[in-house]
Amino acid sequence: MKVTVVGAGAVGASCAEYIAIKNFASEVVLVDIKEGFAEGKAMDLMQTASLNGFDTKITGVTNDYSKTAGSDICVITSGIPRKPGMTREELIGINAGIVKEVSSNLVKNSPETIIIVVSNPMDTMTYLVHKTSGLDKNKIIGMGGALDSARFKYRLAEALEAPISDVDGMVIGGHSDTGMVPLTRLATRNSVPVTKFISEDRLNQVMEDTKVGGATLTKLLGTSAWYAPGAAVSALVQAIACDQKKMFPCSVMLNGEYGMKDICIGAPAILGRNGIEKIVELDLNDAEKNHMKESAEGVRKTNDLLEV
């Protein structure tokens, strides 16, 4: 199992670290455009192998995609990160060109690969890979919903004053501050609806805090977060590599599901060795359907800025 991670910055390096520590891949290749940067990150990570007890080989290369040949899964994290006050959508001009070139190089060297897109604006970058890479639709996945759901569960556990292992919840819709649709109605504490434990006002606060989860961290850190995004990507990679058939909300190309076509947006999907094994269609209530529709309109507006 060979995994390539393009972009050796904070998110890419965290992703590579988590994959290595989980010890399911034989090799992780880090690629970066900055001379020596990926090589240095790879060497630093390899020097933790005896301490963290993993045997995954991590190598770093500067812009040499021939070293990625035969990758089963490729992760694209490259592009400029958000700065305080920036929306994910404002990154589109620069990141679209980067993602298009990177995906082309990856597919050229690994024509059977599965691509996971992390670069923002993530739904639109996932759509771009669909339109330009030539890969089957089940082999292109956007990461956002897995991260947003992890942040949702963190906020739910905080409100419930409960261990996070007791909490389950999901965020669908667009990966943006206004587009996320946290499914508060379906959130549970050990199978019991969270509405049994916390008030509607507190639950609404959880929802709003979830939506601005990334922006909150960008304001605090001065740049995008990396630990949780890296962990979210590694969970998707592991589900595919180990054929786990686990369900994650991901940005997927819809073809009639949720009444939508020709759009990549967050929806629950079963992930296994073929990438997206199945898209799961939830029974949404009218309010959730409206939120999903509004979210899709926002994604389409960003997609319209692409030059495909």
N, C-alpha and C positions, 0 to 999 in steps of 0.2 A: 504494500500500500504506500504509494508515493503521493505526497501532498505538496503543492506549491502555494506559497503566500506571497503575493505581489504587494510591495510596500512594507518596508522594515521599520516603520515608525512605531509609535507606542501601541496602536491597535494591532498591527501586523505581528510585532514581536511578542505581544501578550498572547495572541492567538497561537503562534508557533510554540510558545512555552507551554500553554495548556495542552496542546495536542501531544507534545513530547512527554509531558508528565503522565498523561493518561496511557501512554505506551502502546497504542494500537496501530501506529504507522511505522513503517520501516524507515522512511526518510521524509524529512521536511526541507524544502528548498525555499529560502528567503531571497527575493529579488528586489533590488532597489536601484534607482537611477543615480543616486549619490555615490561617488567612487569610494569603495571600501566600507561603506556603512553596513550593508547586509552581511558582509564577511565578518565585520566586528561584532555585530549582534549575534551571529551564529556561533562564533567562537566563545563569546561570553556565556551564551546559553549552554553550549556543550560542556563548559567547565562546571556546570551545575549537575551534570548527568550522574556522577558518582554520589553526589550529595542527595539528589532527589530520586535516585534509583530508577532511571529510565535508560533504555538502549536505543531509542530513536536517534538516527543520525540527522543532524541539522547542518546544512551547508548554506553559505551565502554567496551570491553572485551579483555583479554590477551589470545590469541591463543585458545579460546574456541568456536569452530564452532557450538556447539549445540545451542548457543544463536542466530545463524543466520538462524535457521530452519524456513521454510516457507517464505523465501525472494522471492519477485517477481522479483527483479533485483539485481544483484551483480556486483560490480565494483572492478577490481583488479588493484591497484596502487603499490603493493608491489614490492620490488626489490631495487637494489642500483641505485641512481640517477647518472646522468652524472656529471663528473668533467671537468674543463676547458681543452680543447684539446682532450677530449674523443669523439669518435663517438658513436652513439646509438648501432651500431653493436658490439662494444667491450664489451657490457654488457651481451652478450648472455649466456656465460658459467654459470654465477651465477644466472641470472634471470630466465633462462629456468627451472632450478630445483625448484625455488621458485614458479613460476607460475603454473607448473604442480601439485605440492603438494596442492597449494591453491585452484585451480579449482576443484581438486578431492574432497577436504573437503567441498567445497561449494555445489557441485552437490549431494554429499552424504546426505546433510541435506536439500537441496532444489532442488529436481530432476526436477522441472518444471521451474526453474529460467531462466532468460536471463542474460548472462554475457557480460559485457563491459570491454575490455582489454585496459589498459593504459600503462602498463609496457613496457619498451623498450628492444630490438628493436621491436616495436609495431606490425608490420605486421607479423613478425615471431612468436611472442608470441601469436598472434591471431590464426595463423595457428596451433601452438602447442595445443591450447585449442580445436580446431576442431578435431585434430587427437587423443586426449587422453580423452576428457570429456564425449563422448557419447551423447552430446546434438545435437538437430537438427541444421542445418546450419543457419537457420533464427534466432537462439537464441544466436549467438556468433558474437559480433561486436567489431571492433577495433576503437578507438577514433580518431586517428591522423588527418584525413582530416578536421574534424570540427575545430580543433585548427589551422591547417595550413591555412584554409580559413579565419579564424578570423584575423590572422596575415597578410594575403594577403590584406584584406579589410582595415586594419589599414594603411598599406603602400600605398595603392591606394588613400585613403582619404588624406594622407599626401602629396602625389604628386599632387593631384587635388586641394589641399587647400579647401576641401569640408567637410561638416559634414559627419560622417561615416554612418548616416542613409540614405544618398543619394547614397551610394555605394553598389554594389553587385558584387561578384566574387567567384570563386571556385577553389580549388586546389585538383587534383586527383593524382593518382600514389602512390608510396611508401612514407612512413613517414621517410624520411632521407634527409640529406643535399643535396645529389645529385639526389635522386629519385623523389622529388616533381615535379609535373607538374602544375604550375599555369596557368589557362586558360585565358591568357590576351586577346585573341581574343573575348572571350565571356563576359568579364567584362564590367559593365555598370555604368553610373552615372544617376540614375533616368530613366532607360530604354534606355539611349543614350550611344552608345559604347564609352569607355574611350579614344579610339584612336582619337576622335573628339577634345579632350581637351589637351592631353599630347603627346609628341613626342615618336617615337619608342625607342630612346636611354633611355629616362626617364622611359618608360614602362619596358625595359629590366633591368634597375636598380631596379625597384620595384620587378621584378621577382627574381632577385638574392638576394635581401634583404630578401624576403619571405623565400627562400630556407634555408638561414642560420639564420632564426629567432630564433630558439632554441639555436643554438651555440652562437649567439650574446649575448643572455641573460645569458647563462652559463658563458661566459667570464666576464660579468659585475657583476654577482651575486656570482660567485664561486660555484654555483650548478644549478640544473635545475630550471626553472620557475615554478610557482604554481598558480597564480591568474587566468591566461587565461586557462591553462589546467583544473583547477577545474571548471571553468565556462563552458568550452566546454563539460565536462563530464555531468555536471548537466543539460545542454540543451538536451543532448541525453536521459538522464534518464527521464526528464519531457515529452519529445515527446513520449516515450514508455508508461510511467505511465498514461498519460492523453490521450492516443490514438490520438495524434495530426495529424498523417499522414504527418509530416513535412519531407522535404528532406534535408539530410545532406550527404556530402561526408564522407564515413566511410571505414574502412578496412573490406571488405566482401570476402567470399569465392566465387570465380567465377567458373561457370560451362558452359563455352562457350561464356559468355559475353566478349566483347572486344577481342574475339579470344583467350581467355586464359582459362585454366583449372587447378584445383588443386593448386591454389595460393590465398592468401589473400592480397589484395591490394586496395588502395583507389579508390572508385567509388561512384557516387551519389546513395543514397538509401532512400526509403520512410520508415520512422520509425513509428510504431504504437504499439498497445497492443501485437501483435504477434512478436515483435522485428522487423526484416527486412521484411517489407510487399512486397517490390518490389525493384529490382535493376534496375536503369535507365541507358539505354545505349545511350550515347551521340553520335552525328555525329561529329567525330573528323576529322580534316584535316590531310594530310600526315605527317606534322611536328609533330603534337600532337600525332599521332599514333606511330611515331618513338620514341618520348620521353617516351611514355607509355611502349613501348617494352623494351627500355633500362632500365627503372625503374624496370620492372618485372624481368629482368635478374639479377639486383642487389639484389632484394628480394630473388630470388631463390638461389643465392649464399649463402646468410645468412641462408636460410632454410636448405641448405645442411649441415650446421654445427650442426644441431639439432640431438640428438640421440632419435628418436621417436620409 
